[in-house]
């Protein structure tokens, strides 16, 4: 279905955004979860989570998963660098 990982990452990003929007539409502000609404903050926190996951995968020598996570990290870093928020 997906020829490369970047298309898959884009698909996952779009799907996550749609799910998030539906939750907000259905339930409104989900206090006490209090989601961050600033896209830059969301990307930075995702970057931190992915770096933690990458370290764990490297320790377990799961290199195929590392490649996927590194690609996602690279995509987020490029978005932050470009300022496409």
PDB file with SEQRES, HELIX, SHEET and CRYST1 records, atoms N, CA, C and O in Angstrom:
SEQRES   1 A   85  UNK UNK UNK UNK UNK UNK UNK UNK UNK UNK UNK UNK UNK          
SEQRES   2 A   85  UNK UNK UNK UNK UNK UNK UNK UNK UNK UNK UNK UNK UNK          
SEQRES   3 A   85  UNK UNK UNK UNK UNK UNK UNK UNK UNK UNK UNK UNK UNK          
SEQRES   4 A   85  UNK UNK UNK UNK UNK UNK UNK UNK UNK UNK UNK UNK UNK          
SEQRES   5 A   85  UNK UNK UNK UNK UNK UNK UNK UNK UNK UNK UNK UNK UNK          
SEQRES   6 A   85  UNK UNK UNK UNK UNK UNK UNK UNK UNK UNK UNK UNK UNK          
SEQRES   7 A   85  UNK UNK UNK UNK UNK UNK UNK                                  
HELIX    1 AA1 UNK A    5  UNK A   27  1                                  23    
HELIX    2 AA2 UNK A   39  UNK A   59  1                                  21    
HELIX    3 AA3 UNK A   63  UNK A   82  1                                  20    
CRYST1    1.000    1.000    1.000  90.00  90.00  90.00 P 1           1          
ATOM      1  N   UNK A   1       0.815  -1.190   0.000  1.00  0.00           N  
ATOM      2  CA  UNK A   1       0.000   0.000   0.000  1.00  0.00           C  
ATOM      3  C   UNK A   1       0.860   1.256   0.000  1.00  0.00           C  
ATOM      4  O   UNK A   1       0.544   2.218  -0.699  1.00  0.00           O  
ATOM      5  N   UNK A   2       1.954   1.262   0.781  1.00  0.00           N  
ATOM      6  CA  UNK A   2       2.837   2.420   0.854  1.00  0.00           C  
ATOM      7  C   UNK A   2       4.196   2.037   0.288  1.00  0.00           C  
ATOM      8  O   UNK A   2       4.809   1.056   0.708  1.00  0.00           O  
ATOM      9  N   UNK A   3       4.657   2.836  -0.680  1.00  0.00           N  
ATOM     10  CA  UNK A   3       5.925   2.537  -1.332  1.00  0.00           C  
ATOM     11  C   UNK A   3       7.124   2.927  -0.487  1.00  0.00           C  
ATOM     12  O   UNK A   3       8.184   2.312  -0.599  1.00  0.00           O  
ATOM     13  N   UNK A   4       6.975   3.927   0.345  1.00  0.00           N  
ATOM     14  CA  UNK A   4       8.087   4.317   1.206  1.00  0.00           C  
ATOM     15  C   UNK A   4       7.558   4.765   2.566  1.00  0.00           C  
ATOM     16  O   UNK A   4       6.371   5.044   2.734  1.00  0.00           O  
ATOM     17  N   UNK A   5       8.457   4.823   3.513  1.00  0.00           N  
ATOM     18  CA  UNK A   5       8.064   5.123   4.891  1.00  0.00           C  
ATOM     19  C   UNK A   5       7.547   6.545   5.065  1.00  0.00           C  
ATOM     20  O   UNK A   5       6.707   6.790   5.931  1.00  0.00           O  
ATOM     21  N   UNK A   6       8.029   7.481   4.262  1.00  0.00           N  
ATOM     22  CA  UNK A   6       7.575   8.865   4.432  1.00  0.00           C  
ATOM     23  C   UNK A   6       6.094   8.993   4.085  1.00  0.00           C  
ATOM     24  O   UNK A   6       5.374   9.759   4.725  1.00  0.00           O  
ATOM     25  N   UNK A   7       5.628   8.243   3.070  1.00  0.00           N  
ATOM     26  CA  UNK A   7       4.200   8.274   2.745  1.00  0.00           C  
ATOM     27  C   UNK A   7       3.395   7.671   3.898  1.00  0.00           C  
ATOM     28  O   UNK A   7       2.320   8.167   4.237  1.00  0.00           O  
ATOM     29  N   UNK A   8       3.916   6.611   4.492  1.00  0.00           N  
ATOM     30  CA  UNK A   8       3.249   5.990   5.624  1.00  0.00           C  
ATOM     31  C   UNK A   8       3.196   6.953   6.802  1.00  0.00           C  
ATOM     32  O   UNK A   8       2.164   7.073   7.461  1.00  0.00           O  
ATOM     33  N   UNK A   9       4.302   7.639   7.068  1.00  0.00           N  
ATOM     34  CA  UNK A   9       4.345   8.622   8.156  1.00  0.00           C  
ATOM     35  C   UNK A   9       3.327   9.736   7.917  1.00  0.00           C  
ATOM     36  O   UNK A   9       2.638  10.165   8.842  1.00  0.00           O  
ATOM     37  N   UNK A  10       3.237  10.202   6.659  1.00  0.00           N  
ATOM     38  CA  UNK A  10       2.267  11.247   6.334  1.00  0.00           C  
ATOM     39  C   UNK A  10       0.843  10.754   6.577  1.00  0.00           C  
ATOM     40  O   UNK A  10       0.004  11.480   7.108  1.00  0.00           O  
ATOM     41  N   UNK A  11       0.586   9.514   6.181  1.00  0.00           N  
ATOM     42  CA  UNK A  11      -0.731   8.922   6.385  1.00  0.00           C  
ATOM     43  C   UNK A  11      -1.059   8.853   7.876  1.00  0.00           C  
ATOM     44  O   UNK A  11      -2.164   9.213   8.282  1.00  0.00           O  
ATOM     45  N   UNK A  12      -0.119   8.398   8.686  1.00  0.00           N  
ATOM     46  CA  UNK A  12      -0.329   8.290  10.131  1.00  0.00           C  
ATOM     47  C   UNK A  12      -0.578   9.674  10.731  1.00  0.00           C  
ATOM     48  O   UNK A  12      -1.450   9.830  11.585  1.00  0.00           O  
ATOM     49  N   UNK A  13       0.185  10.678  10.289  1.00  0.00           N  
ATOM     50  CA  UNK A  13      -0.017  12.043  10.780  1.00  0.00           C  
ATOM     51  C   UNK A  13      -1.426  12.542  10.468  1.00  0.00           C  
ATOM     52  O   UNK A  13      -2.087  13.135  11.320  1.00  0.00           O  
ATOM     53  N   UNK A  14      -1.877  12.297   9.241  1.00  0.00           N  
ATOM     54  CA  UNK A  14      -3.217  12.728   8.850  1.00  0.00           C  
ATOM     55  C   UNK A  14      -4.283  11.999   9.657  1.00  0.00           C  
ATOM     56  O   UNK A  14      -5.257  12.607  10.101  1.00  0.00           O  
ATOM     57  N   UNK A  15      -4.099  10.704   9.845  1.00  0.00           N  
ATOM     58  CA  UNK A  15      -5.051   9.917  10.617  1.00  0.00           C  
ATOM     59  C   UNK A  15      -5.109  10.392  12.067  1.00  0.00           C  
ATOM     60  O   UNK A  15      -6.194  10.531  12.633  1.00  0.00           O  
ATOM     61  N   UNK A  16      -3.953  10.640  12.664  1.00  0.00           N  
ATOM     62  CA  UNK A  16      -3.904  11.119  14.048  1.00  0.00           C  
ATOM     63  C   UNK A  16      -4.613  12.460  14.180  1.00  0.00           C  
ATOM     64  O   UNK A  16      -5.340  12.685  15.147  1.00  0.00           O  
ATOM     65  N   UNK A  17      -4.411  13.336  13.228  1.00  0.00           N  
ATOM     66  CA  UNK A  17      -5.063  14.647  13.263  1.00  0.00           C  
ATOM     67  C   UNK A  17      -6.579  14.498  13.182  1.00  0.00           C  
ATOM     68  O   UNK A  17      -7.306  15.176  13.907  1.00  0.00           O  
ATOM     69  N   UNK A  18      -7.062  13.614  12.305  1.00  0.00           N  
ATOM     70  CA  UNK A  18      -8.501  13.389  12.187  1.00  0.00           C  
ATOM     71  C   UNK A  18      -9.090  12.817  13.480  1.00  0.00           C  
ATOM     72  O   UNK A  18     -10.158  13.243  13.919  1.00  0.00           O  
ATOM     73  N   UNK A  19      -8.402  11.866  14.079  1.00  0.00           N  
ATOM     74  CA  UNK A  19      -8.872  11.276  15.337  1.00  0.00           C  
ATOM     75  C   UNK A  19      -8.912  12.345  16.422  1.00  0.00           C  
ATOM     76  O   UNK A  19      -9.897  12.454  17.153  1.00  0.00           O  
ATOM     77  N   UNK A  20      -7.861  13.123  16.526  1.00  0.00           N  
ATOM     78  CA  UNK A  20      -7.803  14.188  17.531  1.00  0.00           C  
ATOM     79  C   UNK A  20      -8.957  15.169  17.346  1.00  0.00           C  
ATOM     80  O   UNK A  20      -9.615  15.545  18.315  1.00  0.00           O  
ATOM     81  N   UNK A  21      -9.202  15.581  16.110  1.00  0.00           N  
ATOM     82  CA  UNK A  21     -10.282  16.534  15.838  1.00  0.00           C  
ATOM     83  C   UNK A  21     -11.643  15.951  16.211  1.00  0.00           C  
ATOM     84  O   UNK A  21     -12.498  16.663  16.737  1.00  0.00           O  
ATOM     85  N   UNK A  22     -11.849  14.674  15.944  1.00  0.00           N  
ATOM     86  CA  UNK A  22     -13.123  14.032  16.309  1.00  0.00           C  
ATOM     87  C   UNK A  22     -13.308  13.988  17.828  1.00  0.00           C  
ATOM     88  O   UNK A  22     -14.411  14.204  18.330  1.00  0.00           O  
ATOM     89  N   UNK A  23     -12.238  13.710  18.545  1.00  0.00           N  
ATOM     90  CA  UNK A  23     -12.324  13.688  20.010  1.00  0.00           C  
ATOM     91  C   UNK A  23     -12.705  15.061  20.530  1.00  0.00           C  
ATOM     92  O   UNK A  23     -13.590  15.183  21.377  1.00  0.00           O  
ATOM     93  N   UNK A  24     -12.046  16.090  20.033  1.00  0.00           N  
ATOM     94  CA  UNK A  24     -12.335  17.459  20.468  1.00  0.00           C  
ATOM     95  C   UNK A  24     -13.767  17.844  20.107  1.00  0.00           C  
ATOM     96  O   UNK A  24     -14.467  18.463  20.908  1.00  0.00           O  
ATOM     97  N   UNK A  25     -14.203  17.476  18.891  1.00  0.00           N  
ATOM     98  CA  UNK A  25     -15.563  17.796  18.461  1.00  0.00           C  
ATOM     99  C   UNK A  25     -16.600  17.103  19.347  1.00  0.00           C  
ATOM    100  O   UNK A  25     -17.604  17.702  19.734  1.00  0.00           O  
ATOM    101  N   UNK A  26     -16.342  15.845  19.658  1.00  0.00           N  
ATOM    102  CA  UNK A  26     -17.310  15.067  20.439  1.00  0.00           C  
ATOM    103  C   UNK A  26     -17.319  15.444  21.919  1.00  0.00           C  
ATOM    104  O   UNK A  26     -18.384  15.554  22.527  1.00  0.00           O  
ATOM    105  N   UNK A  27     -16.135  15.640  22.499  1.00  0.00           N  
ATOM    106  CA  UNK A  27     -16.050  15.829  23.942  1.00  0.00           C  
ATOM    107  C   UNK A  27     -15.662  17.233  24.368  1.00  0.00           C  
ATOM    108  O   UNK A  27     -15.726  17.553  25.555  1.00  0.00           O  
ATOM    109  N   UNK A  28     -15.264  18.076  23.433  1.00  0.00           N  
ATOM    110  CA  UNK A  28     -14.819  19.413  23.788  1.00  0.00           C  
ATOM    111  C   UNK A  28     -13.448  19.357  24.436  1.00  0.00           C  
ATOM    112  O   UNK A  28     -12.701  18.395  24.252  1.00  0.00           O  
ATOM    113  N   UNK A  29     -13.122  20.397  25.197  1.00  0.00           N  
ATOM    114  CA  UNK A  29     -11.838  20.430  25.902  1.00  0.00           C  
ATOM    115  C   UNK A  29     -11.836  19.293  26.916  1.00  0.00           C  
ATOM    116  O   UNK A  29     -12.695  19.247  27.797  1.00  0.00           O  
ATOM    117  N   UNK A  30     -10.898  18.395  26.802  1.00  0.00           N  
ATOM    118  CA  UNK A  30     -10.894  17.168  27.582  1.00  0.00           C  
ATOM    119  C   UNK A  30     -10.112  17.371  28.865  1.00  0.00           C  
ATOM    120  O   UNK A  30      -9.061  16.762  29.066  1.00  0.00           O  
ATOM    121  N   UNK A  31     -10.622  18.219  29.723  1.00  0.00           N  
ATOM    122  CA  UNK A  31     -10.008  18.430  31.025  1.00  0.00           C  
ATOM    123  C   UNK A  31     -10.183  17.160  31.845  1.00  0.00           C  
ATOM    124  O   UNK A  31     -11.294  16.631  31.811  1.00  0.00           O  
ATOM    125  N   UNK A  32      -9.253  16.625  32.553  1.00  0.00           N  
ATOM    126  CA  UNK A  32      -7.968  17.195  32.927  1.00  0.00           C  
ATOM    127  C   UNK A  32      -6.822  16.838  31.988  1.00  0.00           C  
ATOM    128  O   UNK A  32      -5.671  17.173  32.269  1.00  0.00           O  
ATOM    129  N   UNK A  33      -7.120  16.158  30.865  1.00  0.00           N  
ATOM    130  CA  UNK A  33      -6.031  15.788  29.958  1.00  0.00           C  
ATOM    131  C   UNK A  33      -5.363  17.015  29.357  1.00  0.00           C  
ATOM    132  O   UNK A  33      -4.151  17.016  29.144  1.00  0.00           O  
ATOM    133  N   UNK A  34      -6.125  18.045  29.086  1.00  0.00           N  
ATOM    134  CA  UNK A  34      -5.587  19.329  28.664  1.00  0.00           C  
ATOM    135  C   UNK A  34      -4.540  19.203  27.566  1.00  0.00           C  
ATOM    136  O   UNK A  34      -3.360  19.464  27.802  1.00  0.00           O  
ATOM    137  N   UNK A  35      -4.958  18.807  26.375  1.00  0.00           N  
ATOM    138  CA  UNK A  35      -4.057  18.642  25.242  1.00  0.00           C  
ATOM    139  C   UNK A  35      -3.386  19.958  24.874  1.00  0.00           C  
ATOM    140  O   UNK A  35      -3.981  21.030  24.982  1.00  0.00           O  
ATOM    141  N   UNK A  36      -2.156  19.856  24.444  1.00  0.00           N  
ATOM    142  CA  UNK A  36      -1.417  21.021  23.967  1.00  0.00           C  
ATOM    143  C   UNK A  36      -1.946  21.358  22.573  1.00  0.00           C  
ATOM    144  O   UNK A  36      -2.107  20.472  21.733  1.00  0.00           O  
ATOM    145  N   UNK A  37      -2.211  22.622  22.337  1.00  0.00           N  
ATOM    146  CA  UNK A  37      -2.769  22.988  21.040  1.00  0.00           C  
ATOM    147  C   UNK A  37      -1.728  23.586  20.105  1.00  0.00           C  
ATOM    148  O   UNK A  37      -1.988  23.718  18.909  1.00  0.00           O  
ATOM    149  N   UNK A  38      -0.580  23.945  20.608  1.00  0.00           N  
ATOM    150  CA  UNK A  38       0.471  24.523  19.782  1.00  0.00           C  
ATOM    151  C   UNK A  38       1.201  23.404  19.038  1.00  0.00           C  
ATOM    152  O   UNK A  38       1.761  22.503  19.663  1.00  0.00           O  
ATOM    153  N   UNK A  39       1.196  23.461  17.711  1.00  0.00           N  
ATOM    154  CA  UNK A  39       1.788  22.401  16.880  1.00  0.00           C  
ATOM    155  C   UNK A  39       3.274  22.212  17.179  1.00  0.00           C  
ATOM    156  O   UNK A  39       3.755  21.079  17.197  1.00  0.00           O  
ATOM    157  N   UNK A  40       4.000  23.287  17.411  1.00  0.00           N  
ATOM    158  CA  UNK A  40       5.425  23.173  17.706  1.00  0.00           C  
ATOM    159  C   UNK A  40       5.653  22.383  18.997  1.00  0.00           C  
ATOM    160  O   UNK A  40       6.545  21.537  19.061  1.00  0.00           O  
ATOM    161  N   UNK A  41       4.856  22.659  20.011  1.00  0.00           N  
ATOM    162  CA  UNK A  41       4.985  21.926  21.275  1.00  0.00           C  
ATOM    163  C   UNK A  41       4.676  20.445  21.089  1.00  0.00           C  
ATOM    164  O   UNK A  41       5.340  19.588  21.673  1.00  0.00           O  
ATOM    165  N   UNK A  42       3.679  20.151  20.285  1.00  0.00           N  
ATOM    166  CA  UNK A  42       3.326  18.761  20.006  1.00  0.00           C  
ATOM    167  C   UNK A  42       4.485  18.057  19.310  1.00  0.00           C  
ATOM    168  O   UNK A  42       4.843  16.938  19.678  1.00  0.00           O  
ATOM    169  N   UNK A  43       5.074  18.708  18.305  1.00  0.00           N  
ATOM    170  CA  UNK A  43       6.181  18.105  17.573  1.00  0.00           C  
ATOM    171  C   UNK A  43       7.409  17.912  18.452  1.00  0.00           C  
ATOM    172  O   UNK A  43       8.089  16.890  18.355  1.00  0.00           O  
ATOM    173  N   UNK A  44       7.696  18.882  19.305  1.00  0.00           N  
ATOM    174  CA  UNK A  44       8.853  18.766  20.196  1.00  0.00           C  
ATOM    175  C   UNK A  44       8.653  17.619  21.182  1.00  0.00           C  
ATOM    176  O   UNK A  44       9.588  16.866  21.453  1.00  0.00           O  
ATOM    177  N   UNK A  45       7.445  17.482  21.718  1.00  0.00           N  
ATOM    178  CA  UNK A  45       7.200  16.374  22.650  1.00  0.00           C  
ATOM    179  C   UNK A  45       7.248  15.035  21.933  1.00  0.00           C  
ATOM    180  O   UNK A  45       7.724  14.050  22.498  1.00  0.00           O  
ATOM    181  N   UNK A  46       6.762  14.982  20.699  1.00  0.00           N  
ATOM    182  CA  UNK A  46       6.853  13.741  19.904  1.00  0.00           C  
ATOM    183  C   UNK A  46       8.315  13.410  19.614  1.00  0.00           C  
ATOM    184  O   UNK A  46       8.706  12.243  19.631  1.00  0.00           O  
ATOM    185  N   UNK A  47       9.106  14.418  19.353  1.00  0.00           N  
ATOM    186  CA  UNK A  47      10.534  14.220  19.107  1.00  0.00           C  
ATOM    187  C   UNK A  47      11.218  13.624  20.338  1.00  0.00           C  
ATOM    188  O   UNK A  47      12.045  12.721  20.214  1.00  0.00           O  
ATOM    189  N   UNK A  48      10.879  14.119  21.503  1.00  0.00           N  
ATOM    190  CA  UNK A  48      11.449  13.585  22.745  1.00  0.00           C  
ATOM    191  C   UNK A  48      11.032  12.130  22.944  1.00  0.00           C  
ATOM    192  O   UNK A  48      11.851  11.291  23.318  1.00  0.00           O  
ATOM    193  N   UNK A  49       9.761  11.835  22.695  1.00  0.00           N  
ATOM    194  CA  UNK A  49       9.269  10.465  22.847  1.00  0.00           C  
ATOM    195  C   UNK A  49       9.976   9.519  21.882  1.00  0.00           C  
ATOM    196  O   UNK A  49      10.367   8.415  22.261  1.00  0.00           O  
ATOM    197  N   UNK A  50      10.139   9.957  20.632  1.00  0.00           N  
ATOM    198  CA  UNK A  50      10.791   9.119  19.628  1.00  0.00           C  
ATOM    199  C   UNK A  50      12.266   8.890  19.952  1.00  0.00           C  
ATOM    200  O   UNK A  50      12.786   7.797  19.727  1.00  0.00           O  
ATOM    201  N   UNK A  51      12.939   9.905  20.475  1.00  0.00           N  
ATOM    202  CA  UNK A  51      14.343   9.734  20.853  1.00  0.00           C  
ATOM    203  C   UNK A  51      14.488   8.733  21.993  1.00  0.00           C  
ATOM    204  O   UNK A  51      15.434   7.945  22.018  1.00  0.00           O  
ATOM    205  N   UNK A  52      13.556   8.765  22.932  1.00  0.00           N  
ATOM    206  CA  UNK A  52      13.566   7.781  24.008  1.00  0.00           C  
ATOM    207  C   UNK A  52      13.333   6.380  23.451  1.00  0.00           C  
ATOM    208  O   UNK A  52      14.026   5.434  23.825  1.00  0.00           O  
ATOM    209  N   UNK A  53      12.359   6.251  22.558  1.00  0.00           N  
ATOM    210  CA  UNK A  53      12.075   4.955  21.940  1.00  0.00           C  
ATOM    211  C   UNK A  53      13.281   4.461  21.146  1.00  0.00           C  
ATOM    212  O   UNK A  53      13.607   3.274  21.173  1.00  0.00           O  
ATOM    213  N   UNK A  54      13.941   5.376  20.440  1.00  0.00           N  
ATOM    214  CA  UNK A  54      15.116   5.008  19.659  1.00  0.00           C  
ATOM    215  C   UNK A  54      16.219   4.450  20.554  1.00  0.00           C  
ATOM    216  O   UNK A  54      16.844   3.444  20.220  1.00  0.00           O  
ATOM    217  N   UNK A  55      16.455   5.096  21.677  1.00  0.00           N  
ATOM    218  CA  UNK A  55      17.475   4.602  22.608  1.00  0.00           C  
ATOM    219  C   UNK A  55      17.144   3.203  23.100  1.00  0.00           C  
ATOM    220  O   UNK A  55      18.031   2.354  23.192  1.00  0.00           O  
ATOM    221  N   UNK A  56      15.894   2.956  23.413  1.00  0.00           N  
ATOM    222  CA  UNK A  56      15.485   1.634  23.881  1.00  0.00           C  
ATOM    223  C   UNK A  56      15.646   0.590  22.782  1.00  0.00           C  
ATOM    224  O   UNK A  56      16.096  -0.526  23.043  1.00  0.00           O  
ATOM    225  N   UNK A  57      15.279   0.947  21.557  1.00  0.00           N  
ATOM    226  CA  UNK A  57      15.406   0.013  20.437  1.00  0.00           C  
ATOM    227  C   UNK A  57      16.873  -0.299  20.127  1.00  0.00           C  
ATOM    228  O   UNK A  57      17.218  -1.434  19.799  1.00  0.00           O  
ATOM    229  N   UNK A  58      17.728   0.717  20.235  1.00  0.00           N  
ATOM    230  CA  UNK A  58      19.157   0.498  20.003  1.00  0.00           C  
ATOM    231  C   UNK A  58      19.736  -0.445  21.055  1.00  0.00           C  
ATOM    232  O   UNK A  58      20.553  -1.309  20.739  1.00  0.00           O  
ATOM    233  N   UNK A  59      19.311  -0.275  22.300  1.00  0.00           N  
ATOM    234  CA  UNK A  59      19.790  -1.166  23.365  1.00  0.00           C  
ATOM    235  C   UNK A  59      19.372  -2.605  23.115  1.00  0.00           C  
ATOM    236  O   UNK A  59      20.109  -3.538  23.434  1.00  0.00           O  
ATOM    237  N   UNK A  60      18.177  -2.783  22.538  1.00  0.00           N  
ATOM    238  CA  UNK A  60      17.679  -4.134  22.245  1.00  0.00           C  
ATOM    239  C   UNK A  60      18.124  -4.629  20.876  1.00  0.00           C  
ATOM    240  O   UNK A  60      17.778  -5.739  20.470  1.00  0.00           O  
ATOM    241  N   UNK A  61      18.887  -3.811  20.170  1.00  0.00           N  
ATOM    242  CA  UNK A  61      19.428  -4.126  18.849  1.00  0.00           C  
ATOM    243  C   UNK A  61      18.323  -4.445  17.835  1.00  0.00           C  
ATOM    244  O   UNK A  61      18.448  -5.365  17.027  1.00  0.00           O  
ATOM    245  N   UNK A  62      17.266  -3.681  17.896  1.00  0.00           N  
ATOM    246  CA  UNK A  62      16.161  -3.820  16.937  1.00  0.00           C  
ATOM    247  C   UNK A  62      16.354  -2.764  15.844  1.00  0.00           C  
ATOM    248  O   UNK A  62      15.693  -1.725  15.832  1.00  0.00           O  
ATOM    249  N   UNK A  63      17.268  -3.058  14.940  1.00  0.00           N  
ATOM    250  CA  UNK A  63      17.745  -2.050  13.999  1.00  0.00           C  
ATOM    251  C   UNK A  63      16.740  -1.690  12.913  1.00  0.00           C  
ATOM    252  O   UNK A  63      16.755  -0.561  12.424  1.00  0.00           O  
ATOM    253  N   UNK A  64      15.878  -2.604  12.528  1.00  0.00           N  
ATOM    254  CA  UNK A  64      14.856  -2.265  11.535  1.00  0.00           C  
ATOM    255  C   UNK A  64      13.880  -1.243  12.117  1.00  0.00           C  
ATOM    256  O   UNK A  64      13.494  -0.290  11.440  1.00  0.00           O  
ATOM    257  N   UNK A  65      13.487  -1.443  13.364  1.00  0.00           N  
ATOM    258  CA  UNK A  65      12.603  -0.479  14.023  1.00  0.00           C  
ATOM    259  C   UNK A  65      13.328   0.843  14.228  1.00  0.00           C  
ATOM    260  O   UNK A  65      12.718   1.909  14.135  1.00  0.00           O  
ATOM    261  N   UNK A  66      14.623   0.778  14.504  1.00  0.00           N  
ATOM    262  CA  UNK A  66      15.423   2.002  14.660  1.00  0.00           C  
ATOM    263  C   UNK A  66      15.372   2.842  13.386  1.00  0.00           C  
ATOM    264  O   UNK A  66      15.245   4.065  13.448  1.00  0.00           O  
ATOM    265  N   UNK A  67      15.469   2.188  12.243  1.00  0.00           N  
ATOM    266  CA  UNK A  67      15.443   2.906  10.971  1.00  0.00           C  
ATOM    267  C   UNK A  67      14.120   3.638  10.780  1.00  0.00           C  
ATOM    268  O   UNK A  67      14.098   4.770  10.297  1.00  0.00           O  
ATOM    269  N   UNK A  68      13.024   2.996  11.158  1.00  0.00           N  
ATOM    270  CA  UNK A  68      11.703   3.626  11.036  1.00  0.00           C  
ATOM    271  C   UNK A  68      11.606   4.835  11.955  1.00  0.00           C  
ATOM    272  O   UNK A  68      11.137   5.898  11.549  1.00  0.00           O  
ATOM    273  N   UNK A  69      12.053   4.667  13.197  1.00  0.00           N  
ATOM    274  CA  UNK A  69      11.986   5.765  14.170  1.00  0.00           C  
ATOM    275  C   UNK A  69      12.901   6.909  13.746  1.00  0.00           C  
ATOM    276  O   UNK A  69      12.529   8.077  13.859  1.00  0.00           O  
ATOM    277  N   UNK A  70      14.100   6.578  13.256  1.00  0.00           N  
ATOM    278  CA  UNK A  70      15.022   7.632  12.797  1.00  0.00           C  
ATOM    279  C   UNK A  70      14.414   8.431  11.656  1.00  0.00           C  
ATOM    280  O   UNK A  70      14.582   9.649  11.592  1.00  0.00           O  
ATOM    281  N   UNK A  71      13.706   7.753  10.751  1.00  0.00           N  
ATOM    282  CA  UNK A  71      13.061   8.445   9.641  1.00  0.00           C  
ATOM    283  C   UNK A  71      12.000   9.413  10.157  1.00  0.00           C  
ATOM    284  O   UNK A  71      11.892  10.538   9.670  1.00  0.00           O  
ATOM    285  N   UNK A  72      11.229   8.980  11.130  1.00  0.00           N  
ATOM    286  CA  UNK A  72      10.198   9.836  11.716  1.00  0.00           C  
ATOM    287  C   UNK A  72      10.835  11.036  12.427  1.00  0.00           C  
ATOM    288  O   UNK A  72      10.343  12.159  12.320  1.00  0.00           O  
ATOM    289  N   UNK A  73      11.920  10.793  13.144  1.00  0.00           N  
ATOM    290  CA  UNK A  73      12.646  11.880  13.815  1.00  0.00           C  
ATOM    291  C   UNK A  73      13.139  12.891  12.788  1.00  0.00           C  
ATOM    292  O   UNK A  73      13.005  14.099  12.982  1.00  0.00           O  
ATOM    293  N   UNK A  74      13.698  12.400  11.712  1.00  0.00           N  
ATOM    294  CA  UNK A  74      14.211  13.273  10.646  1.00  0.00           C  
ATOM    295  C   UNK A  74      13.075  14.118  10.066  1.00  0.00           C  
ATOM    296  O   UNK A  74      13.255  15.310   9.816  1.00  0.00           O  
ATOM    297  N   UNK A  75      11.903  13.505   9.849  1.00  0.00           N  
ATOM    298  CA  UNK A  75      10.758  14.254   9.311  1.00  0.00           C  
ATOM    299  C   UNK A  75      10.329  15.377  10.252  1.00  0.00           C  
ATOM    300  O   UNK A  75      10.065  16.496   9.811  1.00  0.00           O  
ATOM    301  N   UNK A  76      10.263  15.081  11.530  1.00  0.00           N  
ATOM    302  CA  UNK A  76       9.868  16.104  12.510  1.00  0.00           C  
ATOM    303  C   UNK A  76      10.904  17.213  12.580  1.00  0.00           C  
ATOM    304  O   UNK A  76      10.550  18.391  12.620  1.00  0.00           O  
ATOM    305  N   UNK A  77      12.179  16.848  12.595  1.00  0.00           N  
ATOM    306  CA  UNK A  77      13.243  17.855  12.634  1.00  0.00           C  
ATOM    307  C   UNK A  77      13.171  18.764  11.407  1.00  0.00           C  
ATOM    308  O   UNK A  77      13.396  19.970  11.514  1.00  0.00           O  
ATOM    309  N   UNK A  78      12.860  18.195  10.250  1.00  0.00           N  
ATOM    310  CA  UNK A  78      12.740  19.009   9.034  1.00  0.00           C  
ATOM    311  C   UNK A  78      11.557  19.972   9.128  1.00  0.00           C  
ATOM    312  O   UNK A  78      11.663  21.125   8.711  1.00  0.00           O  
ATOM    313  N   UNK A  79      10.433  19.508   9.671  1.00  0.00           N  
ATOM    314  CA  UNK A  79       9.279  20.380   9.841  1.00  0.00           C  
ATOM    315  C   UNK A  79       9.621  21.525  10.784  1.00  0.00           C  
ATOM    316  O   UNK A  79       9.295  22.680  10.509  1.00  0.00           O  
ATOM    317  N   UNK A  80      10.276  21.208  11.892  1.00  0.00           N  
ATOM    318  CA  UNK A  80      10.643  22.245  12.856  1.00  0.00           C  
ATOM    319  C   UNK A  80      11.655  23.221  12.267  1.00  0.00           C  
ATOM    320  O   UNK A  80      11.571  24.426  12.505  1.00  0.00           O  
ATOM    321  N   UNK A  81      12.615  22.700  11.495  1.00  0.00           N  
ATOM    322  CA  UNK A  81      13.637  23.547  10.883  1.00  0.00           C  
ATOM    323  C   UNK A  81      13.015  24.514   9.871  1.00  0.00           C  
ATOM    324  O   UNK A  81      13.365  25.693   9.830  1.00  0.00           O  
ATOM    325  N   UNK A  82      12.091  23.999   9.056  1.00  0.00           N  
ATOM    326  CA  UNK A  82      11.442  24.818   8.032  1.00  0.00           C  
ATOM    327  C   UNK A  82      10.472  25.832   8.645  1.00  0.00           C  
ATOM    328  O   UNK A  82      10.210  26.890   8.072  1.00  0.00           O  
ATOM    329  N   UNK A  83       9.951  25.486   9.812  1.00  0.00           N  
ATOM    330  CA  UNK A  83       8.946  26.340  10.426  1.00  0.00           C  
ATOM    331  C   UNK A  83       7.568  26.140   9.838  1.00  0.00           C  
ATOM    332  O   UNK A  83       6.717  27.023   9.942  1.00  0.00           O  
ATOM    333  N   UNK A  84       7.326  24.964   9.207  1.00  0.00           N  
ATOM    334  CA  UNK A  84       6.020  24.643   8.618  1.00  0.00           C  
ATOM    335  C   UNK A  84       5.034  24.219   9.701  1.00  0.00           C  
ATOM    336  O   UNK A  84       4.568  23.080   9.724  1.00  0.00           O  
ATOM    337  N   UNK A  85       4.733  25.138  10.579  1.00  0.00           N  
ATOM    338  CA  UNK A  85       3.864  24.808  11.703  1.00  0.00           C  
ATOM    339  C   UNK A  85       2.531  25.377  11.407  1.00  0.00           C  
ATOM    340  O   UNK A  85       1.608  25.236  12.209  1.00  0.00           O  
TER     341      UNK A  85                                                      
END                                                                             
